[in-house]
């Protein structure tokens, strides 16, 4: 049994949400607001990862998981 950590899953979630962002952008005007919100989540996640702030990473990880 393999145990995943936030350190393992965080970049996977970032990649998943980046793919989701591309899908929203492909929706043209309909996906504009969704794309904007996803970009904000990704920006926060990138900043958290760069800062090394564990609390910010955990918060961003939860936000990334919530992107649909």
Phi and psi restraints in degrees (range 20) as a CNS / XPLOR table:
assign (resid 1 and name C) (resid 2 and name N)
       (resid 2 and name CA) (resid 2 and name C) 1.0 -100.2 20.0 2
assign (resid 2 and name N) (resid 2 and name CA)
       (resid 2 and name C) (resid 3 and name N) 1.0 134.3 20.0 2
assign (resid 2 and name C) (resid 3 and name N)
       (resid 3 and name CA) (resid 3 and name C) 1.0 -102.3 20.0 2
assign (resid 3 and name N) (resid 3 and name CA)
       (resid 3 and name C) (resid 4 and name N) 1.0 126.4 20.0 2
assign (resid 3 and name C) (resid 4 and name N)
       (resid 4 and name CA) (resid 4 and name C) 1.0 -92.2 20.0 2
assign (resid 4 and name N) (resid 4 and name CA)
       (resid 4 and name C) (resid 5 and name N) 1.0 144.3 20.0 2
assign (resid 4 and name C) (resid 5 and name N)
       (resid 5 and name CA) (resid 5 and name C) 1.0 -112.8 20.0 2
assign (resid 5 and name N) (resid 5 and name CA)
       (resid 5 and name C) (resid 6 and name N) 1.0 165.4 20.0 2
assign (resid 5 and name C) (resid 6 and name N)
       (resid 6 and name CA) (resid 6 and name C) 1.0 -60.0 20.0 2
assign (resid 6 and name N) (resid 6 and name CA)
       (resid 6 and name C) (resid 7 and name N) 1.0 -35.8 20.0 2
assign (resid 6 and name C) (resid 7 and name N)
       (resid 7 and name CA) (resid 7 and name C) 1.0 -60.4 20.0 2
assign (resid 7 and name N) (resid 7 and name CA)
       (resid 7 and name C) (resid 8 and name N) 1.0 -33.4 20.0 2
assign (resid 7 and name C) (resid 8 and name N)
       (resid 8 and name CA) (resid 8 and name C) 1.0 -79.0 20.0 2
assign (resid 8 and name N) (resid 8 and name CA)
       (resid 8 and name C) (resid 9 and name N) 1.0 -43.1 20.0 2
assign (resid 8 and name C) (resid 9 and name N)
       (resid 9 and name CA) (resid 9 and name C) 1.0 -83.2 20.0 2
assign (resid 9 and name N) (resid 9 and name CA)
       (resid 9 and name C) (resid 10 and name N) 1.0 -26.2 20.0 2
assign (resid 9 and name C) (resid 10 and name N)
       (resid 10 and name CA) (resid 10 and name C) 1.0 -57.0 20.0 2
assign (resid 10 and name N) (resid 10 and name CA)
       (resid 10 and name C) (resid 11 and name N) 1.0 -52.3 20.0 2
assign (resid 10 and name C) (resid 11 and name N)
       (resid 11 and name CA) (resid 11 and name C) 1.0 -65.2 20.0 2
assign (resid 11 and name N) (resid 11 and name CA)
       (resid 11 and name C) (resid 12 and name N) 1.0 -29.6 20.0 2
assign (resid 11 and name C) (resid 12 and name N)
       (resid 12 and name CA) (resid 12 and name C) 1.0 -66.6 20.0 2
assign (resid 12 and name N) (resid 12 and name CA)
       (resid 12 and name C) (resid 13 and name N) 1.0 -40.4 20.0 2
assign (resid 12 and name C) (resid 13 and name N)
       (resid 13 and name CA) (resid 13 and name C) 1.0 -67.1 20.0 2
assign (resid 13 and name N) (resid 13 and name CA)
       (resid 13 and name C) (resid 14 and name N) 1.0 -38.6 20.0 2
assign (resid 13 and name C) (resid 14 and name N)
       (resid 14 and name CA) (resid 14 and name C) 1.0 -60.5 20.0 2
assign (resid 14 and name N) (resid 14 and name CA)
       (resid 14 and name C) (resid 15 and name N) 1.0 -44.6 20.0 2
assign (resid 14 and name C) (resid 15 and name N)
       (resid 15 and name CA) (resid 15 and name C) 1.0 -64.3 20.0 2
assign (resid 15 and name N) (resid 15 and name CA)
       (resid 15 and name C) (resid 16 and name N) 1.0 -42.0 20.0 2
assign (resid 15 and name C) (resid 16 and name N)
       (resid 16 and name CA) (resid 16 and name C) 1.0 -61.8 20.0 2
assign (resid 16 and name N) (resid 16 and name CA)
       (resid 16 and name C) (resid 17 and name N) 1.0 -43.5 20.0 2
assign (resid 16 and name C) (resid 17 and name N)
       (resid 17 and name CA) (resid 17 and name C) 1.0 -71.2 20.0 2
assign (resid 17 and name N) (resid 17 and name CA)
       (resid 17 and name C) (resid 18 and name N) 1.0 -32.0 20.0 2
assign (resid 17 and name C) (resid 18 and name N)
       (resid 18 and name CA) (resid 18 and name C) 1.0 -63.4 20.0 2
assign (resid 18 and name N) (resid 18 and name CA)
       (resid 18 and name C) (resid 19 and name N) 1.0 -38.4 20.0 2
assign (resid 18 and name C) (resid 19 and name N)
       (resid 19 and name CA) (resid 19 and name C) 1.0 -66.5 20.0 2
assign (resid 19 and name N) (resid 19 and name CA)
       (resid 19 and name C) (resid 20 and name N) 1.0 -40.0 20.0 2
assign (resid 19 and name C) (resid 20 and name N)
       (resid 20 and name CA) (resid 20 and name C) 1.0 -62.3 20.0 2
assign (resid 20 and name N) (resid 20 and name CA)
       (resid 20 and name C) (resid 21 and name N) 1.0 -40.1 20.0 2
assign (resid 20 and name C) (resid 21 and name N)
       (resid 21 and name CA) (resid 21 and name C) 1.0 -59.0 20.0 2
assign (resid 21 and name N) (resid 21 and name CA)
       (resid 21 and name C) (resid 22 and name N) 1.0 -43.2 20.0 2
assign (resid 21 and name C) (resid 22 and name N)
       (resid 22 and name CA) (resid 22 and name C) 1.0 -60.8 20.0 2
assign (resid 22 and name N) (resid 22 and name CA)
       (resid 22 and name C) (resid 23 and name N) 1.0 -38.5 20.0 2
assign (resid 22 and name C) (resid 23 and name N)
       (resid 23 and name CA) (resid 23 and name C) 1.0 -65.5 20.0 2
assign (resid 23 and name N) (resid 23 and name CA)
       (resid 23 and name C) (resid 24 and name N) 1.0 -41.8 20.0 2
assign (resid 23 and name C) (resid 24 and name N)
       (resid 24 and name CA) (resid 24 and name C) 1.0 -64.8 20.0 2
assign (resid 24 and name N) (resid 24 and name CA)
       (resid 24 and name C) (resid 25 and name N) 1.0 -41.5 20.0 2
assign (resid 24 and name C) (resid 25 and name N)
       (resid 25 and name CA) (resid 25 and name C) 1.0 -64.0 20.0 2
assign (resid 25 and name N) (resid 25 and name CA)
       (resid 25 and name C) (resid 26 and name N) 1.0 -30.9 20.0 2
assign (resid 25 and name C) (resid 26 and name N)
       (resid 26 and name CA) (resid 26 and name C) 1.0 -70.1 20.0 2
assign (resid 26 and name N) (resid 26 and name CA)
       (resid 26 and name C) (resid 27 and name N) 1.0 -16.4 20.0 2
assign (resid 26 and name C) (resid 27 and name N)
       (resid 27 and name CA) (resid 27 and name C) 1.0 -79.6 20.0 2
assign (resid 27 and name N) (resid 27 and name CA)
       (resid 27 and name C) (resid 28 and name N) 1.0 -0.5 20.0 2
assign (resid 27 and name C) (resid 28 and name N)
       (resid 28 and name CA) (resid 28 and name C) 1.0 62.0 20.0 2
assign (resid 28 and name N) (resid 28 and name CA)
       (resid 28 and name C) (resid 29 and name N) 1.0 -131.3 20.0 2
assign (resid 28 and name C) (resid 29 and name N)
       (resid 29 and name CA) (resid 29 and name C) 1.0 -63.7 20.0 2
assign (resid 29 and name N) (resid 29 and name CA)
       (resid 29 and name C) (resid 30 and name N) 1.0 -32.6 20.0 2
assign (resid 29 and name C) (resid 30 and name N)
       (resid 30 and name CA) (resid 30 and name C) 1.0 -63.7 20.0 2
assign (resid 30 and name N) (resid 30 and name CA)
       (resid 30 and name C) (resid 31 and name N) 1.0 -36.1 20.0 2
assign (resid 30 and name C) (resid 31 and name N)
       (resid 31 and name CA) (resid 31 and name C) 1.0 -96.1 20.0 2
assign (resid 31 and name N) (resid 31 and name CA)
       (resid 31 and name C) (resid 32 and name N) 1.0 5.9 20.0 2
assign (resid 31 and name C) (resid 32 and name N)
       (resid 32 and name CA) (resid 32 and name C) 1.0 -59.1 20.0 2
assign (resid 32 and name N) (resid 32 and name CA)
       (resid 32 and name C) (resid 33 and name N) 1.0 -49.7 20.0 2
assign (resid 32 and name C) (resid 33 and name N)
       (resid 33 and name CA) (resid 33 and name C) 1.0 -64.8 20.0 2
assign (resid 33 and name N) (resid 33 and name CA)
       (resid 33 and name C) (resid 34 and name N) 1.0 -44.6 20.0 2
assign (resid 33 and name C) (resid 34 and name N)
       (resid 34 and name CA) (resid 34 and name C) 1.0 -60.0 20.0 2
assign (resid 34 and name N) (resid 34 and name CA)
       (resid 34 and name C) (resid 35 and name N) 1.0 -42.8 20.0 2
assign (resid 34 and name C) (resid 35 and name N)
       (resid 35 and name CA) (resid 35 and name C) 1.0 -63.0 20.0 2
assign (resid 35 and name N) (resid 35 and name CA)
       (resid 35 and name C) (resid 36 and name N) 1.0 -41.2 20.0 2
assign (resid 35 and name C) (resid 36 and name N)
       (resid 36 and name CA) (resid 36 and name C) 1.0 -60.2 20.0 2
assign (resid 36 and name N) (resid 36 and name CA)
       (resid 36 and name C) (resid 37 and name N) 1.0 -46.0 20.0 2
assign (resid 36 and name C) (resid 37 and name N)
       (resid 37 and name CA) (resid 37 and name C) 1.0 -65.5 20.0 2
assign (resid 37 and name N) (resid 37 and name CA)
       (resid 37 and name C) (resid 38 and name N) 1.0 -40.2 20.0 2
assign (resid 37 and name C) (resid 38 and name N)
       (resid 38 and name CA) (resid 38 and name C) 1.0 -65.7 20.0 2
assign (resid 38 and name N) (resid 38 and name CA)
       (resid 38 and name C) (resid 39 and name N) 1.0 -39.3 20.0 2
assign (resid 38 and name C) (resid 39 and name N)
       (resid 39 and name CA) (resid 39 and name C) 1.0 -60.6 20.0 2
assign (resid 39 and name N) (resid 39 and name CA)
       (resid 39 and name C) (resid 40 and name N) 1.0 -38.9 20.0 2
assign (resid 39 and name C) (resid 40 and name N)
       (resid 40 and name CA) (resid 40 and name C) 1.0 -64.4 20.0 2
assign (resid 40 and name N) (resid 40 and name CA)
       (resid 40 and name C) (resid 41 and name N) 1.0 -42.8 20.0 2
assign (resid 40 and name C) (resid 41 and name N)
       (resid 41 and name CA) (resid 41 and name C) 1.0 -62.9 20.0 2
assign (resid 41 and name N) (resid 41 and name CA)
       (resid 41 and name C) (resid 42 and name N) 1.0 -43.3 20.0 2
assign (resid 41 and name C) (resid 42 and name N)
       (resid 42 and name CA) (resid 42 and name C) 1.0 -66.3 20.0 2
assign (resid 42 and name N) (resid 42 and name CA)
       (resid 42 and name C) (resid 43 and name N) 1.0 -38.6 20.0 2
assign (resid 42 and name C) (resid 43 and name N)
       (resid 43 and name CA) (resid 43 and name C) 1.0 -62.3 20.0 2
assign (resid 43 and name N) (resid 43 and name CA)
       (resid 43 and name C) (resid 44 and name N) 1.0 -44.4 20.0 2
assign (resid 43 and name C) (resid 44 and name N)
       (resid 44 and name CA) (resid 44 and name C) 1.0 -62.7 20.0 2
assign (resid 44 and name N) (resid 44 and name CA)
       (resid 44 and name C) (resid 45 and name N) 1.0 -40.9 20.0 2
assign (resid 44 and name C) (resid 45 and name N)
       (resid 45 and name CA) (resid 45 and name C) 1.0 -64.5 20.0 2
assign (resid 45 and name N) (resid 45 and name CA)
       (resid 45 and name C) (resid 46 and name N) 1.0 -43.2 20.0 2
assign (resid 45 and name C) (resid 46 and name N)
       (resid 46 and name CA) (resid 46 and name C) 1.0 -62.4 20.0 2
assign (resid 46 and name N) (resid 46 and name CA)
       (resid 46 and name C) (resid 47 and name N) 1.0 -44.4 20.0 2
assign (resid 46 and name C) (resid 47 and name N)
       (resid 47 and name CA) (resid 47 and name C) 1.0 -63.0 20.0 2
assign (resid 47 and name N) (resid 47 and name CA)
       (resid 47 and name C) (resid 48 and name N) 1.0 -40.2 20.0 2
assign (resid 47 and name C) (resid 48 and name N)
       (resid 48 and name CA) (resid 48 and name C) 1.0 -63.7 20.0 2
assign (resid 48 and name N) (resid 48 and name CA)
       (resid 48 and name C) (resid 49 and name N) 1.0 -43.7 20.0 2
assign (resid 48 and name C) (resid 49 and name N)
       (resid 49 and name CA) (resid 49 and name C) 1.0 -64.0 20.0 2
assign (resid 49 and name N) (resid 49 and name CA)
       (resid 49 and name C) (resid 50 and name N) 1.0 -42.1 20.0 2
assign (resid 49 and name C) (resid 50 and name N)
       (resid 50 and name CA) (resid 50 and name C) 1.0 -67.2 20.0 2
assign (resid 50 and name N) (resid 50 and name CA)
       (resid 50 and name C) (resid 51 and name N) 1.0 -39.3 20.0 2
assign (resid 50 and name C) (resid 51 and name N)
       (resid 51 and name CA) (resid 51 and name C) 1.0 -71.8 20.0 2
assign (resid 51 and name N) (resid 51 and name CA)
       (resid 51 and name C) (resid 52 and name N) 1.0 -27.9 20.0 2
assign (resid 51 and name C) (resid 52 and name N)
       (resid 52 and name CA) (resid 52 and name C) 1.0 77.1 20.0 2
assign (resid 52 and name N) (resid 52 and name CA)
       (resid 52 and name C) (resid 53 and name N) 1.0 9.4 20.0 2
assign (resid 52 and name C) (resid 53 and name N)
       (resid 53 and name CA) (resid 53 and name C) 1.0 -73.4 20.0 2
assign (resid 53 and name N) (resid 53 and name CA)
       (resid 53 and name C) (resid 54 and name N) 1.0 109.7 20.0 2
assign (resid 53 and name C) (resid 54 and name N)
       (resid 54 and name CA) (resid 54 and name C) 1.0 -61.1 20.0 2
assign (resid 54 and name N) (resid 54 and name CA)
       (resid 54 and name C) (resid 55 and name N) 1.0 -41.2 20.0 2
assign (resid 54 and name C) (resid 55 and name N)
       (resid 55 and name CA) (resid 55 and name C) 1.0 -64.3 20.0 2
assign (resid 55 and name N) (resid 55 and name CA)
       (resid 55 and name C) (resid 56 and name N) 1.0 -43.2 20.0 2
assign (resid 55 and name C) (resid 56 and name N)
       (resid 56 and name CA) (resid 56 and name C) 1.0 -65.0 20.0 2
assign (resid 56 and name N) (resid 56 and name CA)
       (resid 56 and name C) (resid 57 and name N) 1.0 -38.0 20.0 2
assign (resid 56 and name C) (resid 57 and name N)
       (resid 57 and name CA) (resid 57 and name C) 1.0 -63.6 20.0 2
assign (resid 57 and name N) (resid 57 and name CA)
       (resid 57 and name C) (resid 58 and name N) 1.0 -45.9 20.0 2
assign (resid 57 and name C) (resid 58 and name N)
       (resid 58 and name CA) (resid 58 and name C) 1.0 -62.4 20.0 2
assign (resid 58 and name N) (resid 58 and name CA)
       (resid 58 and name C) (resid 59 and name N) 1.0 -42.1 20.0 2
assign (resid 58 and name C) (resid 59 and name N)
       (resid 59 and name CA) (resid 59 and name C) 1.0 -63.2 20.0 2
assign (resid 59 and name N) (resid 59 and name CA)
       (resid 59 and name C) (resid 60 and name N) 1.0 -45.8 20.0 2
assign (resid 59 and name C) (resid 60 and name N)
       (resid 60 and name CA) (resid 60 and name C) 1.0 -65.5 20.0 2
assign (resid 60 and name N) (resid 60 and name CA)
       (resid 60 and name C) (resid 61 and name N) 1.0 -37.2 20.0 2
assign (resid 60 and name C) (resid 61 and name N)
       (resid 61 and name CA) (resid 61 and name C) 1.0 -59.5 20.0 2
assign (resid 61 and name N) (resid 61 and name CA)
       (resid 61 and name C) (resid 62 and name N) 1.0 -43.7 20.0 2
assign (resid 61 and name C) (resid 62 and name N)
       (resid 62 and name CA) (resid 62 and name C) 1.0 -65.0 20.0 2
assign (resid 62 and name N) (resid 62 and name CA)
       (resid 62 and name C) (resid 63 and name N) 1.0 -39.6 20.0 2
assign (resid 62 and name C) (resid 63 and name N)
       (resid 63 and name CA) (resid 63 and name C) 1.0 -63.9 20.0 2
assign (resid 63 and name N) (resid 63 and name CA)
       (resid 63 and name C) (resid 64 and name N) 1.0 -42.6 20.0 2
assign (resid 63 and name C) (resid 64 and name N)
       (resid 64 and name CA) (resid 64 and name C) 1.0 -61.3 20.0 2
assign (resid 64 and name N) (resid 64 and name CA)
       (resid 64 and name C) (resid 65 and name N) 1.0 -44.0 20.0 2
assign (resid 64 and name C) (resid 65 and name N)
       (resid 65 and name CA) (resid 65 and name C) 1.0 -61.9 20.0 2
assign (resid 65 and name N) (resid 65 and name CA)
       (resid 65 and name C) (resid 66 and name N) 1.0 -29.0 20.0 2
assign (resid 65 and name C) (resid 66 and name N)
       (resid 66 and name CA) (resid 66 and name C) 1.0 -79.9 20.0 2
assign (resid 66 and name N) (resid 66 and name CA)
       (resid 66 and name C) (resid 67 and name N) 1.0 -9.7 20.0 2
assign (resid 66 and name C) (resid 67 and name N)
       (resid 67 and name CA) (resid 67 and name C) 1.0 -73.8 20.0 2
assign (resid 67 and name N) (resid 67 and name CA)
       (resid 67 and name C) (resid 68 and name N) 1.0 126.4 20.0 2
